[in-house]
Amino acid sequence: MPTEFPKRSRRYGVGKEIGGAVYVHRLYEARLGDVVSKAKQQLPADFTYDVVKYNSRTETVSFIKSIDFDTAPEPTVGDSLSVDLEGNVRRRSQSSDPEIYHHKWLFVVDEYEGFDIEESKRRSAALNAIDGVDRKRIGRKSYWSEHCIATITFP
């Protein structure tokens, strides 16, 4: 049974909300408030990232690499650094079976020029229309590739 079409975060005007956290492209990190700018001070100067995840419950900010964010329909979650309230930094390496992002258009505004927003929205509609897959597992690249791609009719 199809799920409801996703919507951008109402609180921030941009972002994908899931599991108590909001995910935004780095261009929109300022919308998440001072907690992000404070956490960012803990990052090594040479650390680059594409996505910011903010968990308001734990006040943890994660800075996540996604080198194919603009080019892949379902971008890969790469290495990340998470910063907690006390300024402690935790490194997480990309998994050997990496996670992927769905509905990437939620991470940006409609005027974002890095990829075709309307195409991404059509892909979301196709994804929401699939039946017979384990929705808890589609966030892993291997499951997505083996069980989902062939069953979806993309526009």
C-alpha positions as CSV (number, residue, x, y, z in Angstrom):
1,M,0.0,0.0,0.0
2,P,1.5,3.4,-1.0
3,T,2.5,5.7,1.8
4,E,1.7,9.4,2.0
5,F,3.8,11.6,-0.3
6,P,6.6,13.1,1.7
7,K,6.7,16.8,2.6
8,R,9.5,19.1,3.5
9,S,10.0,20.0,7.2
10,R,7.3,22.5,8.2
11,R,9.5,23.7,11.1
12,Y,12.5,24.7,8.9
13,G,10.9,25.1,5.4
14,V,13.3,22.6,4.0
15,G,14.6,19.2,5.0
16,K,13.6,15.5,5.3
17,E,12.3,14.6,8.7
18,I,12.6,11.0,9.8
19,G,13.3,9.3,13.1
20,G,13.3,12.5,15.2
21,A,15.9,14.2,13.0
22,V,15.9,16.5,10.0
23,Y,18.3,16.2,7.1
24,V,19.2,19.2,4.9
25,H,21.8,20.0,2.2
26,R,24.7,22.0,3.6
27,L,23.5,25.1,1.8
28,Y,20.5,25.3,4.2
29,E,22.2,24.4,7.5
30,A,21.7,27.9,8.8
31,R,18.0,27.3,9.0
32,L,18.6,24.8,11.7
33,G,19.9,27.4,14.1
34,D,22.8,28.2,16.3
35,V,23.3,24.5,17.3
36,V,24.7,23.8,13.9
37,S,27.1,26.7,13.9
38,K,28.4,25.8,17.3
39,A,28.8,22.1,16.4
40,K,30.6,23.1,13.2
41,Q,33.3,24.7,15.2
42,Q,34.4,21.2,16.4
43,L,35.0,19.9,12.9
44,P,38.5,19.6,11.5
45,A,39.3,22.4,9.0
46,D,39.7,19.9,6.1
47,F,36.4,18.0,6.7
48,T,34.0,18.4,3.8
49,Y,30.3,17.4,4.0
50,D,27.2,17.6,1.9
51,V,24.3,16.9,4.3
52,V,23.6,18.1,7.8
53,K,21.5,16.0,10.2
54,Y,20.1,17.6,13.3
55,N,18.4,15.5,16.0
56,S,16.6,18.1,18.2
57,R,15.9,15.5,20.9
58,T,19.6,14.8,21.6
59,E,20.8,18.1,20.2
60,T,23.3,16.2,18.1
61,V,24.5,17.5,14.7
62,S,26.0,15.2,12.1
63,F,27.9,16.4,9.1
64,I,27.7,13.8,6.4
65,K,29.6,13.2,3.2
66,S,27.5,12.3,0.1
67,I,29.8,12.7,-2.8
68,D,27.1,11.7,-5.3
69,F,24.3,13.9,-3.8
70,D,23.7,15.8,-7.0
71,T,24.3,13.0,-9.5
72,A,22.7,9.9,-8.0
73,P,18.9,9.5,-7.8
74,E,19.5,7.9,-4.4
75,P,22.7,9.4,-3.0
76,T,25.1,7.4,-0.9
77,V,25.7,8.2,2.8
78,G,29.4,8.5,3.3
79,D,31.6,9.2,6.3
80,S,30.3,11.5,9.0
81,L,31.2,13.4,12.1
82,S,28.6,13.9,14.8
83,V,28.9,16.5,17.5
84,D,26.9,16.3,20.7
85,L,25.9,19.1,23.2
86,E,29.2,18.9,25.1
87,G,31.2,19.2,21.9
88,N,32.3,15.6,21.7
89,V,32.9,14.4,18.2
90,R,32.2,10.9,16.9
91,R,33.4,9.6,13.6
92,R,31.4,7.1,11.6
93,S,32.8,5.6,8.4
94,Q,30.8,4.7,5.4
95,S,29.4,1.2,5.7
96,S,30.5,-1.6,3.4
97,D,26.8,-1.8,2.5
98,P,26.2,1.9,2.5
99,E,22.9,3.6,3.3
100,I,21.3,5.7,0.7
101,Y,19.0,8.7,0.8
102,H,15.5,8.7,-0.8
103,H,13.5,11.8,-1.6
104,K,16.6,14.0,-1.9
105,W,14.5,16.9,-3.1
106,L,13.3,17.3,0.5
107,F,16.8,18.3,1.5
108,V,16.8,21.4,-0.7
109,V,14.4,24.1,-1.9
110,D,12.7,24.1,-5.3
111,E,15.2,26.7,-6.6
112,Y,18.2,24.4,-5.9
113,E,20.2,24.0,-9.1
114,G,22.3,20.9,-8.3
115,F,19.8,18.4,-9.8
116,D,16.4,18.3,-11.4
117,I,13.9,18.8,-8.5
118,E,10.9,17.8,-10.5
119,E,12.5,14.5,-11.6
120,S,13.4,13.7,-8.0
121,K,9.7,14.4,-7.0
122,R,8.5,12.0,-9.7
123,R,10.9,9.4,-8.5
124,S,9.5,9.8,-5.0
125,A,6.0,9.2,-6.3
126,A,7.2,6.0,-8.1
127,L,8.9,4.9,-4.9
128,N,5.8,5.5,-2.8
129,A,3.8,3.4,-5.3
130,I,5.8,0.2,-4.9
131,D,4.3,-2.8,-3.0
132,G,5.9,-5.9,-1.7
133,V,9.2,-4.6,-0.4
134,D,10.5,-4.2,3.1
135,R,10.4,-0.5,3.6
136,K,12.7,-0.8,6.6
137,R,15.4,-2.2,4.4
138,I,15.2,0.1,1.3
139,G,17.7,2.5,2.9
140,R,20.5,0.0,2.2
141,K,22.1,0.1,-1.2
142,S,22.3,-3.6,-1.6
143,Y,18.6,-4.2,-0.8
144,W,17.6,-1.2,-3.0
145,S,19.6,-2.6,-5.9
146,E,18.5,-6.2,-5.5
147,H,14.8,-5.9,-4.6
148,C,13.5,-2.5,-5.6
149,I,15.0,-1.0,-8.8
150,A,13.6,-3.7,-11.1
151,T,10.1,-3.4,-9.5
152,I,9.7,0.3,-9.9
153,T,8.5,2.1,-13.0
154,F,10.3,5.4,-13.0
155,P,9.1,8.3,-15.1
